[in-house]
């Protein structure tokens, strides 16, 4: 390092290069820009702060706090919409992954379905079976660091920091196989009748030929059979909310269908996905306004977004997940990528909340669907 010289010590003028870099003037702040602000807890000294208050005060906090507040605003806008001519509400598509049903967030999702706050659901096979299994036996808290080999030896299946005893799946088999037997008998009996009967949950018109089961019809039947008010599927069946699962065989239910195919051979329970894609896409096309709320990513996110492509995009969308976009995954994609595909409308209102759903979605629901005096879609 060069020594300091007498000349450099007596120079009273800072280098222009440095002052221009450090003291660069700012352009005028655009009109309408909000100042960053936080929660003034002193304003609530005489009362408890509500979740709605909390989220409202997060609006200008920045980072993901502002994204959560945006999600609340967008959902409340979805809920307040009424078509000027028909009075129709937003058709709200809810998607969620199976791990969230394994968690305690199941109760939050069940609340939305129980009170008809959503129009249709898309989930994975685990999102179906975990809801039903919890009606038969509980899931327990564990640890993310629980040893896999030790758990396997004990017949315990880990989902993050939760564990599901393998006996739960045995109980599920005992419960579901007789139902599959009955459904197969109805299918085979219908082949002798004309016109054929179709499952009551299907919107497809009756045609000549045998009864055809769809994933949504199977799910509705299971919801009816479980007859448990803690179940998402029970309330979906009761309130006529279709639950779509294009990957119905990708889990324990697929295992049961596999085992059942040996039990029933040579007959097999036929489940058609074609009628379900027609039904889901028609819901989107006929919507006066389409809104999307998706927790997680992958199949459930894309299946709903692709249905909305059939109407040139949804007007509103809220995505909640932790995935990043650098790998090109659908889960990581921001809403603007869906705009490029026509799955969210140009000019539509959307936000992605980069957060784990069990943390933020209860806050979002408390500030929207669960506020005092809120009514469901059927009211």
C-alpha positions in Angstrom: 0.0 0.0 0.0 1.4 3.4 -1.0 2.3 5.7 2.0 0.2 8.8 2.6 2.0 11.9 1.2 1.9 15.4 2.5 0.2 16.6 -0.7 -2.7 14.1 -0.3 -3.3 15.2 3.3 -3.5 18.9 2.5 -6.0 18.4 -0.5 -9.4 19.8 0.7 -11.3 18.7 -2.4 -12.8 15.2 -2.4 -12.3 13.4 -5.7 -15.1 14.1 -8.2 -15.1 10.4 -9.2 -16.0 9.5 -5.6 -18.5 12.3 -4.9 -20.3 11.6 -8.2 -20.6 7.9 -7.3 -21.7 8.3 -3.7 -23.8 11.4 -4.0 -25.6 10.5 -7.2 -28.9 12.5 -7.3 -32.3 10.6 -7.4 -35.0 11.0 -9.9 -38.3 12.2 -8.6 -40.3 9.4 -6.8 -43.3 8.4 -9.1 -46.7 9.5 -8.0 -48.7 6.9 -6.0 -45.7 5.0 -4.6 -46.2 3.9 -1.0 -43.7 4.4 1.8 -42.4 1.4 3.6 -44.1 1.0 6.9 -44.7 -1.7 9.5 -47.0 -2.7 12.3 -47.5 0.0 15.0 -48.3 -2.2 18.0 -48.7 0.9 20.2 -51.9 1.5 18.2 -53.3 -1.7 19.7 -52.3 -1.1 23.3 -55.9 -1.2 24.5 -57.0 -4.3 22.6 -55.7 -7.5 21.0 -54.6 -7.1 17.4 -56.7 -9.3 15.0 -55.2 -11.3 12.1 -57.0 -9.0 9.7 -55.3 -6.0 11.4 -52.0 -7.8 11.3 -52.1 -8.6 7.6 -53.4 -5.2 6.7 -50.5 -3.6 8.4 -48.1 -5.9 6.5 -49.2 -4.3 3.2 -46.3 -1.9 3.0 -43.8 -3.9 5.0 -42.0 -5.3 2.0 -40.6 -8.7 1.0 -43.1 -11.6 1.6 -45.2 -9.7 4.1 -46.4 -7.5 1.3 -47.0 -10.6 -0.9 -49.2 -12.1 1.9 -51.2 -8.8 2.1 -51.5 -8.8 -1.7 -52.9 -12.4 -1.6 -55.5 -11.3 0.9 -56.5 -8.3 -1.3 -56.8 -10.5 -4.4 -58.8 -13.2 -2.7 -61.2 -10.6 -1.2 -61.6 -9.1 -4.6 -62.4 -12.6 -6.0 -65.0 -13.0 -3.3 -66.7 -9.6 -3.8 -67.2 -10.0 -7.6 -70.7 -10.3 -8.9 -71.4 -10.4 -12.7 -73.4 -7.3 -13.6 -75.9 -9.2 -15.7 -76.3 -12.5 -14.0 -75.0 -11.9 -10.4 -72.7 -14.9 -10.8 -69.7 -15.1 -8.5 -66.1 -15.9 -9.2 -65.5 -19.6 -9.9 -62.7 -20.3 -7.4 -60.4 -23.2 -8.1 -58.4 -24.5 -5.1 -55.4 -26.7 -5.5 -53.2 -28.2 -2.8 -50.6 -31.0 -2.5 -50.9 -34.0 -0.3 -48.4 -33.0 2.3 -50.7 -30.2 3.4 -53.5 -32.7 4.1 -51.1 -34.7 6.1 -50.4 -31.6 8.1 -52.9 -29.7 10.3 -53.7 -27.4 7.4 -56.3 -30.1 6.5 -58.6 -28.4 9.0 -58.3 -25.0 7.2 -59.0 -26.6 3.8 -61.9 -28.5 5.3 -63.3 -25.2 6.6 -63.3 -23.7 3.1 -65.1 -26.7 1.6 -67.5 -27.1 4.5 -68.7 -23.5 4.0 -68.7 -23.7 0.1 -66.0 -21.0 -0.3 -64.5 -22.8 -3.3 -66.1 -24.1 -6.5 -63.8 -26.9 -7.4 -60.6 -28.7 -6.1 -57.6 -30.3 -7.7 -55.3 -32.3 -5.6 -53.0 -35.3 -5.7 -53.7 -38.9 -4.7 -52.2 -38.3 -1.3 -54.6 -35.3 -0.9 -57.4 -37.9 -1.2 -56.2 -40.8 0.8 -54.6 -38.8 3.7 -57.9 -37.1 4.3 -59.7 -40.4 4.5 -57.0 -42.1 6.5 -57.1 -39.4 9.1 -60.7 -40.3 9.7 -59.6 -43.9 10.6 -56.4 -43.2 12.6 -54.2 -40.2 13.5 -51.0 -38.8 12.1 -48.3 -37.8 14.7 -45.7 -35.1 15.1 -42.1 -36.3 14.9 -38.9 -34.7 13.7 -37.3 -33.8 10.4 -34.1 -35.6 11.7 -35.8 -38.8 12.7 -33.7 -41.7 11.4 -35.2 -43.4 8.3 -33.9 -46.9 8.9 -35.1 -46.8 12.5 -38.6 -45.6 11.4 -38.7 -48.3 8.7 -37.9 -51.0 11.3 -40.8 -49.7 13.4 -43.3 -49.4 10.5 -43.5 -45.6 10.7 -43.6 -43.5 7.6 -42.2 -40.0 7.8 -43.6 -36.9 6.0 -41.3 -34.1 7.0 -41.6 -33.8 10.7 -44.8 -35.9 10.8 -45.1 -39.7 11.0 -47.9 -42.0 9.9 -48.0 -45.5 11.3 -48.1 -48.1 8.6 -51.1 -49.6 10.3 -53.1 -46.6 9.2 -52.7 -47.8 5.6 -53.7 -51.3 6.6 -56.9 -49.8 8.1 -57.4 -47.9 4.9 -57.2 -51.1 2.9 -59.8 -52.7 5.2 -62.1 -49.8 4.7 -61.7 -49.1 1.0 -61.7 -52.6 -0.5 -65.4 -53.4 0.2 -66.3 -50.0 -1.3 -64.3 -50.9 -4.5 -66.1 -54.2 -4.5 -69.5 -52.4 -4.5 -68.4 -49.9 -7.2 -67.2 -52.8 -9.4 -70.5 -54.6 -8.9 -72.5 -51.4 -9.9 -70.2 -51.1 -13.0 -70.7 -54.7 -14.1 -74.4 -54.7 -13.4 -74.9 -51.5 -15.5 -73.5 -53.2 -18.6 -76.7 -55.2 -18.7 -78.9 -52.1 -18.7 -79.8 -49.4 -21.3 -79.4 -46.5 -21.0 -76.5 -46.8 -18.6 -76.5 -45.0 -15.3 -73.6 -42.6 -14.6 -72.3 -41.7 -11.1 -74.3 -38.9 -9.7 -71.3 -36.7 -9.2 -70.5 -36.6 -12.9 -71.8 -33.8 -15.1 -71.5 -35.9 -18.3 -74.8 -36.7 -20.1 -76.1 -40.2 -20.0 -75.2 -42.2 -23.0 -75.8 -45.8 -24.2 -73.4 -48.1 -22.6 -72.1 -49.1 -19.1 -71.5 -46.9 -16.1 -68.2 -45.1 -16.3 -66.4 -44.1 -13.2 -64.2 -41.0 -13.2 -61.7 -39.9 -10.6 -64.1 -37.2 -9.3 -67.0 -39.7 -9.1 -64.8 -42.1 -7.2 -63.7 -39.4 -4.8 -67.3 -38.2 -4.3 -68.3 -41.8 -3.5 -65.5 -42.1 -0.9 -66.5 -38.8 0.6 -70.0 -40.1 1.0 -68.8 -43.4 2.5 -66.5 -41.9 5.1 -69.4 -39.9 6.6 -67.0 -38.0 8.9 -67.4 -34.2 9.4 -63.6 -33.8 9.9 -63.1 -34.9 6.3 -62.6 -32.5 3.3 -64.1 -35.1 1.0 -67.2 -35.6 3.1 -68.0 -31.9 2.8 -67.1 -31.8 -0.9 -69.6 -34.6 -1.5 -72.2 -33.0 0.7 -71.9 -29.6 -0.9 -71.5 -30.8 -4.5 -68.0 -29.5 -4.9 -66.1 -31.6 -7.5 -62.6 -32.9 -6.5 -60.4 -33.7 -9.4 -57.3 -35.9 -9.2 -55.8 -36.8 -12.5 -53.0 -38.8 -10.7 -55.5 -40.8 -8.6 -53.3 -43.9 -8.7 -50.1 -42.2 -7.5 -50.3 -43.3 -3.8 -51.9 -45.6 -1.4 -55.2 -45.5 -3.3 -53.3 -46.7 -6.4 -51.9 -49.5 -4.3 -55.5 -50.5 -3.3 -56.7 -50.4 -6.9 -53.7 -52.6 -7.9 -54.5 -55.1 -5.1 -58.2 -55.0 -6.0 -57.5 -55.8 -9.6 -56.2 -59.2 -8.5 -59.2 -59.7 -6.2 -61.7 -58.9 -8.9 -60.0 -60.5 -11.9 -60.8 -60.8 -14.7 -63.1 -57.8 -14.1 -61.5 -54.5 -13.2 -62.8 -51.2 -11.9 -62.5 -48.8 -14.9 -61.8 -45.2 -14.1 -61.9 -42.7 -17.0 -59.9 -39.4 -16.8 -61.3 -38.1 -20.1 -64.7 -37.2 -18.7 -63.1 -35.4 -15.8 -60.9 -33.2 -18.0 -64.0 -32.3 -20.0 -65.8 -31.5 -16.7 -63.0 -29.4 -15.3 -62.4 -27.4 -18.5 -66.1 -26.8 -18.9 -66.2 -25.3 -15.4 -63.5 -22.8 -16.4 -65.0 -22.0 -19.8 -68.5 -21.3 -18.3 -67.1 -19.2 -15.4 -68.2 -15.5 -15.4 -64.8 -14.9 -13.7 -62.1 -17.4 -12.8 -59.9 -17.3 -9.7 -57.1 -19.6 -8.7 -55.6 -20.4 -5.3 -52.9 -23.0 -5.3 -50.9 -24.2 -2.3 -47.8 -26.0 -3.5 -47.0 -26.8 -7.1 -46.5 -29.4 -9.8 -49.6 -31.2 -11.0 -52.2 -29.3 -9.0 -50.9 -25.9 -10.1 -50.6 -26.8 -13.7 -53.9 -28.7 -14.0 -55.9 -25.7 -12.8 -54.0 -23.2 -14.8 -54.3 -25.3 -18.0 -58.1 -25.5 -17.4 -58.1 -21.7 -17.3 -56.2 -21.6 -20.6 -59.4 -22.9 -22.2 -61.0 -19.5 -21.4 -57.8 -17.5 -22.3 -56.8 -17.2 -18.7 -58.0 -16.6 -15.1 -58.7 -13.1 -13.9 -57.0 -13.7 -10.5 -54.4 -16.0 -9.1 -52.7 -16.6 -5.8 -49.8 -19.1 -5.6 -48.2 -20.1 -2.3 -45.1 -22.2 -2.4 -41.3 -22.2 -1.8 -40.1 -23.2 -5.2 -37.7 -21.0 -7.2 -37.9 -20.4 -11.0 -34.3 -20.9 -11.9 -34.8 -24.6 -12.8 -37.7 -23.9 -15.1 -40.1 -25.9 -13.0 -43.8 -25.2 -13.1 -43.9 -25.1 -9.3 -41.2 -22.4 -9.3 -42.8 -20.3 -12.1 -44.0 -16.8 -11.2 -47.6 -15.9 -12.4 -46.2 -13.9 -15.3 -45.0 -17.1 -16.9 -48.6 -18.3 -16.8 -49.6 -15.0 -18.6 -47.3 -16.0 -21.4 -49.2 -19.2 -21.9 -52.7 -17.7 -21.7 -53.4 -19.3 -18.3 -53.7 -16.0 -16.5 -55.2 -13.1 -18.4 -53.1 -10.2 -19.6 -53.8 -7.5 -17.0 -55.0 -10.1 -14.5 -54.4 -9.7 -10.8 -51.9 -12.2 -9.4 -49.2 -12.8 -6.8 -46.8 -15.5 -5.7 -46.1 -15.8 -2.0 -42.7 -17.4 -1.4 -43.6 -19.1 1.9 -44.4 -22.4 3.4 -48.2 -22.8 3.2 -48.8 -24.0 6.8 -47.4 -20.7 8.1 -49.1 -18.2 5.8 -52.3 -19.8 4.5 -54.1 -19.8 7.9 -53.3 -16.0 8.1 -54.7 -15.5 4.6 -57.9 -17.5 5.4 -58.4 -15.6 8.7 -58.2 -12.3 6.8 -60.5 -13.4 4.0 -62.9 -16.4 4.1 -63.1 -16.7 7.9 -63.7 -13.1 8.8 -66.9 -12.6 10.9 -70.0 -12.4 8.7 -68.4 -14.0 5.6 -70.7 -16.2 3.6 -69.8 -19.2 1.4 -70.3 -19.4 -2.3 -73.6 -21.1 -2.0 -75.2 -18.4 0.2 
